Amino acid sequence: MRPDPVVADHPKSTQVPGQDAPGTPRAGFFSTLRAVAWSFFGVRAGKAHEADMVSLNPIHVVIVGIGLAVLFVLTLIGVVRLVVA
C-alpha cells in the first residue's frame, strides 16, 4: 500500500508535535516585532501573514503583543497627563 502523496509531501506529517519542519526559517526578534506592530494597525498582507504563520513562534508573538499593549497604554496615559496638566 502506497502512502497518499499529499500527506507524504506535507512537511510536518512525520514531525513530532511541537518541532519545526526541517529547513523552516525561524523569525528573529525584529521580524516578530514588525509583524505584531503591523497587526496592531490591522494591515497585514495575505502573503506576509502566511509567511508569519510559518516562521513566528507563538510564545514570542504573545510576549511582544503584551509588551506593545503596555507601551500603548502608558503612551496614552502620558498624553492625557500632558493635555490635562
Secondary structure as a PSIPRED ss2 file (coil, helix, strand):
# PSIPRED VFORMAT (PSIPRED V4.0)

   1 M C   1.000  0.000  0.000
   2 R C   1.000  0.000  0.000
   3 P C   1.000  0.000  0.000
   4 D C   1.000  0.000  0.000
   5 P H   0.000  1.000  0.000
   6 V H   0.000  1.000  0.000
   7 V H   0.000  1.000  0.000
   8 A H   0.000  1.000  0.000
   9 D H   0.000  1.000  0.000
  10 H C   1.000  0.000  0.000
  11 P C   1.000  0.000  0.000
  12 K C   1.000  0.000  0.000
  13 S C   1.000  0.000  0.000
  14 T C   1.000  0.000  0.000
  15 Q C   1.000  0.000  0.000
  16 V C   1.000  0.000  0.000
  17 P C   1.000  0.000  0.000
  18 G C   1.000  0.000  0.000
  19 Q C   1.000  0.000  0.000
  20 D C   1.000  0.000  0.000
  21 A C   1.000  0.000  0.000
  22 P C   1.000  0.000  0.000
  23 G C   1.000  0.000  0.000
  24 T C   1.000  0.000  0.000
  25 P C   1.000  0.000  0.000
  26 R C   1.000  0.000  0.000
  27 A C   1.000  0.000  0.000
  28 G C   1.000  0.000  0.000
  29 F H   0.000  1.000  0.000
  30 F H   0.000  1.000  0.000
  31 S H   0.000  1.000  0.000
  32 T H   0.000  1.000  0.000
  33 L H   0.000  1.000  0.000
  34 R H   0.000  1.000  0.000
  35 A H   0.000  1.000  0.000
  36 V H   0.000  1.000  0.000
  37 A H   0.000  1.000  0.000
  38 W H   0.000  1.000  0.000
  39 S H   0.000  1.000  0.000
  40 F H   0.000  1.000  0.000
  41 F H   0.000  1.000  0.000
  42 G C   1.000  0.000  0.000
  43 V C   1.000  0.000  0.000
  44 R C   1.000  0.000  0.000
  45 A C   1.000  0.000  0.000
  46 G H   0.000  1.000  0.000
  47 K H   0.000  1.000  0.000
  48 A H   0.000  1.000  0.000
  49 H H   0.000  1.000  0.000
  50 E H   0.000  1.000  0.000
  51 A H   0.000  1.000  0.000
  52 D H   0.000  1.000  0.000
  53 M H   0.000  1.000  0.000
  54 V H   0.000  1.000  0.000
  55 S H   0.000  1.000  0.000
  56 L C   1.000  0.000  0.000
  57 N C   1.000  0.000  0.000
  58 P H   0.000  1.000  0.000
  59 I H   0.000  1.000  0.000
  60 H H   0.000  1.000  0.000
  61 V H   0.000  1.000  0.000
  62 V H   0.000  1.000  0.000
  63 I H   0.000  1.000  0.000
  64 V H   0.000  1.000  0.000
  65 G H   0.000  1.000  0.000
  66 I H   0.000  1.000  0.000
  67 G H   0.000  1.000  0.000
  68 L H   0.000  1.000  0.000
  69 A H   0.000  1.000  0.000
  70 V H   0.000  1.000  0.000
  71 L H   0.000  1.000  0.000
  72 F H   0.000  1.000  0.000
  73 V H   0.000  1.000  0.000
  74 L H   0.000  1.000  0.000
  75 T H   0.000  1.000  0.000
  76 L H   0.000  1.000  0.000
  77 I H   0.000  1.000  0.000
  78 G H   0.000  1.000  0.000
  79 V H   0.000  1.000  0.000
  80 V H   0.000  1.000  0.000
  81 R H   0.000  1.000  0.000
  82 L H   0.000  1.000  0.000
  83 V H   0.000  1.000  0.000
  84 V H   0.000  1.000  0.000
  85 A C   1.000  0.000  0.000
